[in-house]
Amino acid sequence: MPPRRRTPVAEGRAAVEVCRSAGFHADRATTATAVRYTLEELGELAPGRTVEVRVPPFGAVQCISGPVHRRGTPPNVIETDATTWLRLVTGELEWSAAVESGAVRASGQRAHLEGLLPLRSLTLEG
């Protein structure tokens, strides 16, 4: 079951749009809301506890079904900064380009989000 949503959908979507219109350089509070909302969206889209996606200092989510991780450092971790994350989830940046440039650090055999990003709920077609 996905985690309980903490960011209201309308507030989260509005924060994402403010970040997008500001070239992904909005104020800290707006960025935090946008990141937390999109992490929650990912958790709902791909529920599970196989991969941990971290966007410090704003949040993290465990997602993707498969082997469950319970304690210590997860074997499948994805970590990036807020700007890169928001560009990924909105489709402004391709997953492979972010990994190749080092903007995303992914460790573990299942640590990838190909096919899940951009989040369909945030794309113009979505």
N, CA, C and O atoms as a GROMACS GRO file, in nm:
protein
  504
    1MET      N    1   0.084  -0.117   0.000
    1MET     CA    2   0.000   0.000   0.000
    1MET      C    3   0.089   0.124   0.000
    1MET      O    4   0.186   0.129   0.075
    2PRO      N    5   0.057   0.225  -0.084
    2PRO     CA    6   0.137   0.346  -0.087
    2PRO      C    7   0.123   0.423   0.044
    2PRO      O    8   0.024   0.409   0.115
    3PRO      N    9   0.224   0.504   0.074
    3PRO     CA   10   0.216   0.583   0.196
    3PRO      C   11   0.101   0.684   0.189
    3PRO      O   12   0.057   0.722   0.081
    4ARG      N   13   0.055   0.725   0.305
    4ARG     CA   14  -0.053   0.824   0.313
    4ARG      C   15  -0.004   0.956   0.255
    4ARG      O   16   0.108   1.000   0.283
    5ARG      N   17  -0.087   1.018   0.174
    5ARG     CA   18  -0.051   1.145   0.111
    5ARG      C   19  -0.050   1.256   0.217
    5ARG      O   20  -0.145   1.271   0.293
    6ARG      N   21   0.059   1.331   0.219
    6ARG     CA   22   0.072   1.442   0.315
    6ARG      C   23   0.056   1.577   0.249
    6ARG      O   24   0.023   1.675   0.316
    7THR      N   25   0.080   1.584   0.119
    7THR     CA   26   0.071   1.710   0.046
    7THR      C   27  -0.059   1.711  -0.033
    7THR      O   28  -0.080   1.623  -0.117
    8PRO      N   29  -0.146   1.808  -0.008
    8PRO     CA   30  -0.270   1.815  -0.087
    8PRO      C   31  -0.237   1.826  -0.236
    8PRO      O   32  -0.145   1.898  -0.274
    9VAL      N   33  -0.312   1.755  -0.318
    9VAL     CA   34  -0.285   1.748  -0.461
    9VAL      C   35  -0.282   1.887  -0.524
    9VAL      O   36  -0.188   1.919  -0.597
   10ALA      N   37  -0.380   1.970  -0.497
   10ALA     CA   38  -0.385   2.104  -0.559
   10ALA      C   39  -0.264   2.187  -0.519
   10ALA      O   40  -0.206   2.258  -0.601
   11GLU      N   41  -0.226   2.178  -0.394
   11GLU     CA   42  -0.109   2.253  -0.345
   11GLU      C   43   0.020   2.201  -0.410
   11GLU      O   44   0.107   2.280  -0.448
   12GLY      N   45   0.031   2.071  -0.423
   12GLY     CA   46   0.149   2.012  -0.485
   12GLY      C   47   0.161   2.047  -0.631
   12GLY      O   48   0.269   2.084  -0.678
   13ARG      N   49   0.051   2.036  -0.704
   13ARG     CA   50   0.053   2.070  -0.847
   13ARG      C   51   0.088   2.217  -0.868
   13ARG      O   52   0.164   2.252  -0.958
   14ALA      N   53   0.031   2.304  -0.783
   14ALA     CA   54   0.060   2.447  -0.793
   14ALA      C   55   0.209   2.473  -0.769
   14ALA      O   56   0.270   2.554  -0.838
   15ALA      N   57   0.266   2.406  -0.671
   15ALA     CA   58   0.408   2.423  -0.641
   15ALA      C   59   0.495   2.378  -0.758
   15ALA      O   60   0.594   2.443  -0.792
   16VAL      N   61   0.458   2.266  -0.820
   16VAL     CA   62   0.533   2.218  -0.936
   16VAL      C   63   0.527   2.321  -1.048
   16VAL      O   64   0.628   2.349  -1.112
   17GLU      N   65   0.410   2.377  -1.072
   17GLU     CA   66   0.397   2.476  -1.180
   17GLU      C   67   0.477   2.603  -1.150
   17GLU      O   68   0.536   2.661  -1.240
   18VAL      N   69   0.479   2.647  -1.024
   18VAL     CA   70   0.560   2.764  -0.987
   18VAL      C   71   0.708   2.733  -1.012
   18VAL      O   72   0.780   2.816  -1.067
   19CYS      N   73   0.752   2.615  -0.972
   19CYS     CA   74   0.891   2.576  -0.994
   19CYS      C   75   0.924   2.572  -1.143
   19CYS      O   76   1.028   2.622  -1.186
   20ARG      N   77   0.836   2.513  -1.219
   20ARG     CA   78   0.858   2.503  -1.365
   20ARG      C   79   0.868   2.642  -1.426
   20ARG      O   80   0.957   2.668  -1.507
   21SER      N   81   0.776   2.732  -1.388
   21SER     CA   82   0.777   2.867  -1.447
   21SER      C   83   0.896   2.950  -1.400
   21SER      O   84   0.934   3.047  -1.466
   22ALA      N   85   0.957   2.912  -1.287
   22ALA     CA   86   1.075   2.982  -1.235
   22ALA      C   87   1.204   2.914  -1.281
   22ALA      O   88   1.311   2.939  -1.225
   23GLY      N   89   1.195   2.832  -1.382
   23GLY     CA   90   1.315   2.763  -1.430
   23GLY      C   91   1.370   2.664  -1.328
   23GLY      O   92   1.490   2.637  -1.326
   24PHE      N   93   1.283   2.612  -1.243
   24PHE     CA   94   1.318   2.516  -1.138
   24PHE      C   95   1.409   2.578  -1.032
   24PHE      O   96   1.490   2.509  -0.971
   25HIS      N   97   1.394   2.707  -1.012
   25HIS     CA   98   1.469   2.778  -0.907
   25HIS      C   99   1.374   2.862  -0.823
   25HIS      O  100   1.396   2.982  -0.806
   26ALA      N  101   1.269   2.800  -0.772
   26ALA     CA  102   1.172   2.870  -0.687
   26ALA      C  103   1.226   2.879  -0.544
   26ALA      O  104   1.333   2.825  -0.514
   27ASP      N  105   1.152   2.947  -0.458
   27ASP     CA  106   1.194   2.958  -0.318
   27ASP      C  107   1.192   2.820  -0.251
   27ASP      O  108   1.131   2.726  -0.301
   28ARG      N  109   1.260   2.811  -0.139
   28ARG     CA  110   1.280   2.683  -0.069
   28ARG      C  111   1.147   2.615  -0.032
   28ARG      O  112   1.133   2.495  -0.052
   29ALA      N  113   1.052   2.690   0.021
   29ALA     CA  114   0.925   2.630   0.065
   29ALA      C  115   0.847   2.573  -0.054
   29ALA      O  116   0.791   2.464  -0.044
   30THR      N  117   0.844   2.645  -0.164
   30THR     CA  118   0.774   2.598  -0.283
   30THR      C  119   0.844   2.475  -0.340
   30THR      O  120   0.778   2.378  -0.379
   31THR      N  121   0.975   2.480  -0.345
   31THR     CA  122   1.052   2.365  -0.394
   31THR      C  123   1.027   2.243  -0.307
   31THR      O  124   1.008   2.133  -0.358
   32ALA      N  125   1.028   2.262  -0.176
   32ALA     CA  126   1.003   2.150  -0.084
   32ALA      C  127   0.866   2.089  -0.108
   32ALA      O  128   0.853   1.966  -0.112
   33THR      N  129   0.765   2.170  -0.124
   33THR     CA  130   0.630   2.120  -0.150
   33THR      C  131   0.625   2.044  -0.281
   33THR      O  132   0.565   1.936  -0.288
   34ALA      N  133   0.687   2.098  -0.385
   34ALA     CA  134   0.687   2.033  -0.516
   34ALA      C  135   0.757   1.898  -0.510
   34ALA      O  136   0.708   1.799  -0.565
   35VAL      N  137   0.871   1.893  -0.443
   35VAL     CA  138   0.947   1.767  -0.432
   35VAL      C  139   0.867   1.664  -0.353
   35VAL      O  140   0.854   1.550  -0.396
   36ARG      N  141   0.814   1.703  -0.239
   36ARG     CA  142   0.738   1.607  -0.157
   36ARG      C  143   0.616   1.556  -0.231
   36ARG      O  144   0.584   1.437  -0.226
   37TYR      N  145   0.547   1.645  -0.299
   37TYR     CA  146   0.429   1.604  -0.376
   37TYR      C  147   0.467   1.503  -0.484
   37TYR      O  148   0.400   1.401  -0.501
   38THR      N  149   0.574   1.531  -0.558
   38THR     CA  150   0.612   1.441  -0.667
   38THR      C  151   0.665   1.308  -0.615
   38THR      O  152   0.646   1.205  -0.680
   39LEU      N  153   0.730   1.308  -0.501
   39LEU     CA  154   0.771   1.181  -0.440
   39LEU      C  155   0.648   1.099  -0.401
   39LEU      O  156   0.645   0.977  -0.420
   40GLU      N  157   0.546   1.165  -0.348
   40GLU     CA  158   0.421   1.096  -0.315
   40GLU      C  159   0.354   1.041  -0.440
   40GLU      O  160   0.300   0.930  -0.439
   41GLU      N  161   0.357   1.119  -0.548
   41GLU     CA  162   0.300   1.073  -0.676
   41GLU      C  163   0.372   0.946  -0.722
   41GLU      O  164   0.308   0.851  -0.765
   42LEU      N  165   0.505   0.946  -0.714
   42LEU     CA  166   0.582   0.828  -0.754
   42LEU      C  167   0.545   0.708  -0.667
   42LEU      O  168   0.528   0.597  -0.717
   43GLY      N  169   0.531   0.731  -0.537
   43GLY     CA  170   0.493   0.623  -0.446
   43GLY      C  171   0.357   0.564  -0.479
   43GLY      O  172   0.336   0.444  -0.461
   44GLU      N  173   0.266   0.647  -0.527
   44GLU     CA  174   0.134   0.597  -0.566
   44GLU      C  175   0.139   0.526  -0.701
   44GLU      O  176   0.069   0.426  -0.722
   45LEU      N  177   0.220   0.577  -0.791
   45LEU     CA  178   0.233   0.519  -0.924
   45LEU      C  179   0.301   0.383  -0.921
   45LEU      O  180   0.263   0.291  -0.993
   46ALA      N  181   0.402   0.370  -0.836
   46ALA     CA  182   0.482   0.247  -0.829
   46ALA      C  183   0.498   0.205  -0.683
   46ALA      O  184   0.608   0.215  -0.628
   47PRO      N  185   0.390   0.158  -0.620
   47PRO     CA  186   0.399   0.121  -0.479
   47PRO      C  187   0.494   0.003  -0.458
   47PRO      O  188   0.507  -0.084  -0.543
   48GLY      N  189   0.558   0.003  -0.344
   48GLY     CA  190   0.650  -0.104  -0.309
   48GLY      C  191   0.760  -0.051  -0.218
   48GLY      O  192   0.758   0.065  -0.176
   49ARG      N  193   0.857  -0.138  -0.190
   49ARG     CA  194   0.965  -0.098  -0.100
   49ARG      C  195   1.099  -0.152  -0.147
   49ARG      O  196   1.186  -0.182  -0.066
   50THR      N  197   1.116  -0.162  -0.279
   50THR     CA  198   1.239  -0.217  -0.334
   50THR      C  199   1.344  -0.109  -0.358
   50THR      O  200   1.463  -0.134  -0.340
   51VAL      N  201   1.301   0.010  -0.399
   51VAL     CA  202   1.393   0.118  -0.432
   51VAL      C  203   1.361   0.238  -0.344
   51VAL      O  204   1.244   0.271  -0.323
   52GLU      N  205   1.464   0.302  -0.292
   52GLU     CA  206   1.445   0.425  -0.216
   52GLU      C  207   1.494   0.541  -0.301
   52GLU      O  208   1.609   0.542  -0.345
   53VAL      N  209   1.406   0.638  -0.323
   53VAL     CA  210   1.440   0.759  -0.399
   53VAL      C  211   1.456   0.872  -0.298
   53VAL      O  212   1.364   0.902  -0.222
   54ARG      N  213   1.573   0.934  -0.299
   54ARG     CA  214   1.605   1.041  -0.204
   54ARG      C  215   1.630   1.172  -0.277
   54ARG      O  216   1.703   1.178  -0.376
   55VAL      N  217   1.566   1.278  -0.226
   55VAL     CA  218   1.589   1.413  -0.277
   55VAL      C  219   1.617   1.501  -0.155
   55VAL      O  220   1.530   1.572  -0.107
   56PRO      N  221   1.742   1.493  -0.105
   56PRO     CA  222   1.774   1.568   0.016
   56PRO      C  223   1.776   1.719  -0.010
   56PRO      O  224   1.813   1.762  -0.119
   57PRO      N  225   1.737   1.799   0.087
   57PRO     CA  226   1.692   1.762   0.220
   57PRO      C  227   1.540   1.749   0.231
   57PRO      O  228   1.486   1.747   0.341
   58PHE      N  229   1.472   1.741   0.117
   58PHE     CA  230   1.327   1.754   0.117
   58PHE      C  231   1.247   1.626   0.141
   58PHE      O  232   1.137   1.633   0.196
   59GLY      N  233   1.299   1.512   0.102
   59GLY     CA  234   1.221   1.392   0.123
   59GLY      C  235   1.278   1.269   0.055
   59GLY      O  236   1.378   1.274  -0.016
   60ALA      N  237   1.209   1.159   0.081
   60ALA     CA  238   1.245   1.030   0.024
   60ALA      C  239   1.119   0.945   0.018
   60ALA      O  240   1.023   0.968   0.092
   61VAL      N  241   1.121   0.847  -0.072
   61VAL     CA  242   1.009   0.754  -0.081
   61VAL      C  243   1.063   0.617  -0.117
   61VAL      O  244   1.159   0.605  -0.193
   62GLN      N  245   1.001   0.515  -0.062
   62GLN     CA  246   1.029   0.378  -0.106
   62GLN      C  247   0.921   0.342  -0.206
   62GLN      O  248   0.803   0.369  -0.184
   63CYS      N  249   0.964   0.280  -0.316
   63CYS     CA  250   0.869   0.251  -0.423
   63CYS      C  251   0.914   0.127  -0.499
   63CYS      O  252   1.018   0.069  -0.468
   64ILE      N  253   0.837   0.087  -0.594
   64ILE     CA  254   0.858  -0.024  -0.686
   64ILE      C  255   0.845  -0.158  -0.613
   64ILE      O  256   0.914  -0.186  -0.515
   65SER      N  257   0.757  -0.239  -0.664
   65SER     CA  258   0.734  -0.370  -0.603
   65SER      C  259   0.852  -0.462  -0.629
   65SER      O  260   0.926  -0.446  -0.725
   66GLY      N  261   0.866  -0.559  -0.541
   66GLY     CA  262   0.976  -0.654  -0.550
   66GLY      C  263   1.024  -0.689  -0.411
   66GLY      O  264   0.949  -0.677  -0.314
   67PRO      N  265   1.149  -0.732  -0.400
   67PRO     CA  266   1.203  -0.766  -0.268
   67PRO      C  267   1.192  -0.648  -0.172
   67PRO      O  268   1.226  -0.536  -0.207
   68VAL      N  269   1.144  -0.675  -0.052
   68VAL     CA  270   1.121  -0.570   0.048
   68VAL      C  271   1.246  -0.548   0.131
   68VAL      O  272   1.311  -0.642   0.176
   69HIS      N  273   1.278  -0.419   0.149
   69HIS     CA  274   1.389  -0.382   0.234
   69HIS      C  275   1.333  -0.328   0.365
   69HIS      O  276   1.243  -0.244   0.364
   70ARG      N  277   1.386  -0.374   0.479
   70ARG     CA  278   1.331  -0.332   0.608
   70ARG      C  279   1.426  -0.252   0.696
   70ARG      O  280   1.380  -0.162   0.766
   71ARG      N  281   1.556  -0.281   0.696
   71ARG     CA  282   1.646  -0.214   0.790
   71ARG      C  283   1.778  -0.179   0.724
   71ARG      O  284   1.821  -0.244   0.629
   72GLY      N  285   1.843  -0.075   0.777
   72GLY     CA  286   1.974  -0.036   0.727
   72GLY      C  287   1.965   0.034   0.592
   72GLY      O  288   1.857   0.077   0.550
   73THR      N  289   2.076   0.045   0.526
   73THR     CA  290   2.081   0.110   0.395
   73THR      C  291   2.022   0.018   0.290
   73THR      O  292   2.065  -0.097   0.276
   74PRO      N  293   1.924   0.066   0.215
   74PRO     CA  294   1.862  -0.017   0.112
   74PRO      C  295   1.963  -0.053   0.003
   74PRO      O  296   2.054   0.026  -0.024
   75PRO      N  297   1.949  -0.168  -0.060
   75PRO     CA  298   2.041  -0.207  -0.167
   75PRO      C  299   2.018  -0.130  -0.297
   75PRO      O  300   2.108  -0.124  -0.381
   76ASN      N  301   1.901  -0.072  -0.315
   76ASN     CA  302   1.867   0.002  -0.437
   76ASN      C  303   1.831   0.145  -0.400
   76ASN      O  304   1.722   0.171  -0.348
   77VAL      N  305   1.923   0.238  -0.426
   77VAL     CA  306   1.904   0.378  -0.386
   77VAL      C  307   1.925   0.469  -0.506
   77VAL      O  308   2.019   0.452  -0.584
   78ILE      N  309   1.837   0.566  -0.518
   78ILE     CA  310   1.849   0.672  -0.618
   78ILE      C  311   1.851   0.802  -0.541
   78ILE      O  312   1.766   0.826  -0.455
   79GLU      N  313   1.950   0.888  -0.572
   79GLU     CA  314   1.959   1.015  -0.503
   79GLU      C  315   1.992   1.125  -0.603
   79GLU      O  316   2.074   1.107  -0.693
   80THR      N  317   1.926   1.240  -0.586
   80THR     CA  318   1.951   1.355  -0.671
   80THR      C  319   1.911   1.482  -0.598
   80THR      O  320   1.851   1.477  -0.491
   81ASP      N  321   1.943   1.595  -0.658
   81ASP     CA  322   1.905   1.725  -0.600
   81ASP      C  323   1.764   1.761  -0.648
   81ASP      O  324   1.710   1.699  -0.739
   82ALA      N  325   1.707   1.862  -0.584
   82ALA     CA  326   1.568   1.901  -0.612
   82ALA      C  327   1.548   1.947  -0.756
   82ALA      O  328   1.450   1.910  -0.820
   83THR      N  329   1.639   2.028  -0.807
   83THR     CA  330   1.624   2.078  -0.944
   83THR      C  331   1.623   1.964  -1.045
   83THR      O  332   1.537   1.959  -1.133
   84THR      N  333   1.718   1.873  -1.032
   84THR     CA  334   1.724   1.759  -1.122
   84THR      C  335   1.597   1.675  -1.110
   84THR      O  336   1.539   1.636  -1.211
   85TRP      N  337   1.553   1.649  -0.987
   85TRP     CA  338   1.433   1.569  -0.965
   85TRP      C  339   1.312   1.631  -1.033
   85TRP      O  340   1.238   1.562  -1.104
   86LEU      N  341   1.292   1.760  -1.013
   86LEU     CA  342   1.175   1.826  -1.072
   86LEU      C  343   1.184   1.829  -1.224
   86LEU      O  344   1.082   1.818  -1.292
   87ARG      N  345   1.302   1.844  -1.278
   87ARG     CA  346   1.318   1.838  -1.423
   87ARG      C  347   1.287   1.697  -1.475
   87ARG      O  348   1.228   1.683  -1.582
   88LEU      N  349   1.325   1.594  -1.401
   88LEU     CA  350   1.296   1.456  -1.440
   88LEU      C  351   1.146   1.428  -1.439
   88LEU      O  352   1.092   1.374  -1.536
   89VAL      N  353   1.080   1.464  -1.329
   89VAL     CA  354   0.938   1.427  -1.316
   89VAL      C  355   0.848   1.505  -1.410
   89VAL      O  356   0.737   1.461  -1.441
   90THR      N  357   0.894   1.621  -1.456
   90THR     CA  358   0.813   1.700  -1.549
   90THR      C  359   0.848   1.674  -1.694
   90THR      O  360   0.782   1.727  -1.784
   91GLY      N  361   0.950   1.594  -1.719
   91GLY     CA  362   0.988   1.563  -1.856
   91GLY      C  363   1.086   1.660  -1.918
   91GLY      O  364   1.113   1.652  -2.038
   92GLU      N  365   1.139   1.750  -1.839
   92GLU     CA  366   1.237   1.847  -1.890
   92GLU      C  367   1.376   1.784  -1.905
   92GLU      O  368   1.462   1.841  -1.971
   93LEU      N  369   1.397   1.668  -1.844
   93LEU     CA  370   1.526   1.599  -1.846
   93LEU      C  371   1.500   1.450  -1.859
   93LEU      O  372   1.413   1.395  -1.792
   94GLU      N  373   1.576   1.385  -1.944
   94GLU     CA  374   1.564   1.240  -1.963
   94GLU      C  375   1.642   1.166  -1.855
   94GLU      O  376   1.748   1.212  -1.811
   95TRP      N  377   1.589   1.052  -1.812
   95TRP     CA  378   1.653   0.970  -1.709
   95TRP      C  379   1.797   0.935  -1.747
   95TRP      O  380   1.889   0.955  -1.667
   96SER      N  381   1.817   0.885  -1.867
   96SER     CA  382   1.950   0.841  -1.909
   96SER      C  383   2.050   0.956  -1.910
   96SER      O  384   2.165   0.938  -1.872
   97ALA      N  385   2.007   1.074  -1.951
   97ALA     CA  386   2.096   1.190  -1.953
   97ALA      C  387   2.134   1.232  -1.811
   97ALA      O  388   2.249   1.269  -1.785
   98ALA      N  389   2.040   1.225  -1.719
   98ALA     CA  390   2.067   1.262  -1.580
   98ALA      C  391   2.165   1.165  -1.516
   98ALA      O  392   2.254   1.206  -1.441
   99VAL      N  393   2.150   1.037  -1.544
   99VAL     CA  394   2.241   0.936  -1.489
   99VAL      C  395   2.380   0.953  -1.550
   99VAL      O  396   2.480   0.954  -1.479
  100GLU      N  397   2.386   0.967  -1.682
  100GLU     CA  398   2.514   0.981  -1.751
  100GLU      C  399   2.591   1.104  -1.705
  100GLU      O  400   2.714   1.100  -1.697
  101SER      N  401   2.522   1.213  -1.676
  101SER     CA  402   2.589   1.337  -1.634
  101SER      C  403   2.631   1.333  -1.488
  101SER      O  404   2.708   1.418  -1.443
  102GLY      N  405   2.581   1.235  -1.413
  102GLY     CA  406   2.612   1.227  -1.271
  102GLY      C  407   2.517   1.307  -1.184
  102GLY      O  408   2.535   1.313  -1.062
  103ALA      N  409   2.415   1.368  -1.243
  103ALA     CA  410   2.317   1.444  -1.166
  103ALA      C  411   2.228   1.351  -1.082
  103ALA      O  412   2.172   1.393  -0.982
  104VAL      N  413   2.217   1.226  -1.124
  104VAL     CA  414   2.145   1.123  -1.049
  104VAL      C  415   2.246   1.016  -1.013
  104VAL      O  416   2.321   0.968  -1.098
  105ARG      N  417   2.247   0.979  -0.887
  105ARG     CA  418   2.331   0.868  -0.841
  105ARG      C  419   2.238   0.750  -0.812
  105ARG      O  420   2.150   0.758  -0.727
  106ALA      N  421   2.261   0.643  -0.884
  106ALA     CA  422   2.176   0.525  -0.869
  106ALA      C  423   2.265   0.405  -0.840
  106ALA      O  424   2.356   0.373  -0.916
  107SER      N  425   2.237   0.339  -0.727
  107SER     CA  426   2.315   0.220  -0.692
  107SER      C  427   2.219   0.105  -0.668
  107SER      O  428   2.114   0.121  -0.605
  108GLY      N  429   2.258  -0.009  -0.716
  108GLY     CA  430   2.174  -0.127  -0.701
  108GLY      C  431   2.118  -0.170  -0.834
  108GLY      O  432   2.093  -0.088  -0.923
  109GLN      N  433   2.098  -0.297  -0.846
  109GLN     CA  434   2.052  -0.359  -0.969
  109GLN      C  435   1.915  -0.308  -1.015
  109GLN      O  436   1.889  -0.302  -1.135
  110ARG      N  437   1.828  -0.271  -0.921
  110ARG     CA  438   1.693  -0.226  -0.957
  110ARG      C  439   1.675  -0.075  -0.944
  110ARG      O  440   1.563  -0.025  -0.950
  111ALA      N  441   1.785  -0.002  -0.927
  111ALA     CA  442   1.778   0.143  -0.904
  111ALA      C  443   1.769   0.220  -1.035
  111ALA      O  444   1.866   0.278  -1.082
  112HIS      N  445   1.650   0.218  -1.092
  112HIS     CA  446   1.622   0.298  -1.212
  112HIS      C  447   1.474   0.332  -1.214
  112HIS      O  448   1.391   0.261  -1.157
  113LEU      N  449   1.442   0.441  -1.280
  113LEU     CA  450   1.303   0.486  -1.289
  113LEU      C  451   1.257   0.498  -1.434
  113LEU      O  452   1.159   0.568  -1.463
  114GLU      N  453   1.328   0.431  -1.524
  114GLU     CA  454   1.288   0.432  -1.665
  114GLU      C  455   1.146   0.377  -1.677
  114GLU      O  456   1.112   0.275  -1.616
  115GLY      N  457   1.067   0.443  -1.755
  115GLY     CA  458   0.929   0.401  -1.774
  115GLY      C  459   0.834   0.462  -1.672
  115GLY      O  460   0.712   0.458  -1.692
  116LEU      N  461   0.887   0.517  -1.564
  116LEU     CA  462   0.802   0.580  -1.462
  116LEU      C  463   0.806   0.732  -1.472
  116LEU      O  464   0.714   0.801  -1.428
  117LEU      N  465   0.914   0.784  -1.529
  117LEU     CA  466   0.930   0.929  -1.543
  117LEU      C  467   0.931   0.965  -1.690
  117LEU      O  468   0.984   0.889  -1.770
  118PRO      N  469   0.876   1.078  -1.728
  118PRO     CA  470   0.814   1.178  -1.641
  118PRO      C  471   0.682   1.127  -1.584
  118PRO      O  472   0.620   1.036  -1.639
  119LEU      N  473   0.641   1.186  -1.474
  119LEU     CA  474   0.514   1.149  -1.414
  119LEU      C  475   0.402   1.194  -1.506
  119LEU      O  476   0.391   1.313  -1.539
  120ARG      N  477   0.320   1.102  -1.548
  120ARG     CA  478   0.212   1.134  -1.643
  120ARG      C  479   0.118   1.241  -1.587
  120ARG      O  480   0.062   1.319  -1.664
  121SER      N  481   0.100   1.245  -1.456
  121SER     CA  482   0.009   1.344  -1.398
  121SER      C  483   0.063   1.486  -1.410
  121SER      O  484  -0.011   1.582  -1.387
  122LEU      N  485   0.191   1.501  -1.447
  122LEU     CA  486   0.250   1.635  -1.456
  122LEU      C  487   0.281   1.678  -1.598
  122LEU      O  488   0.314   1.795  -1.622
  123THR      N  489   0.271   1.589  -1.692
  123THR     CA  490   0.303   1.626  -1.830
  123THR      C  491   0.184   1.699  -1.892
  123THR      O  492   0.070   1.686  -1.846
  124LEU      N  493   0.210   1.773  -1.993
  124LEU     CA  494   0.102   1.849  -2.058
  124LEU      C  495  -0.007   1.758  -2.113
  124LEU      O  496  -0.124   1.795  -2.114
  125GLU      N  497   0.031   1.637  -2.158
  125GLU     CA  498  -0.067   1.543  -2.210
  125GLU      C  499  -0.143   1.474  -2.097
  125GLU      O  500  -0.256   1.430  -2.116
  126GLY      N  501  -0.079   1.465  -1.976
  126GLY     CA  502  -0.132   1.386  -1.865
  126GLY      C  503  -0.250   1.443  -1.804
  126GLY      O  504  -0.304   1.386  -1.709
   0.00000   0.00000   0.00000
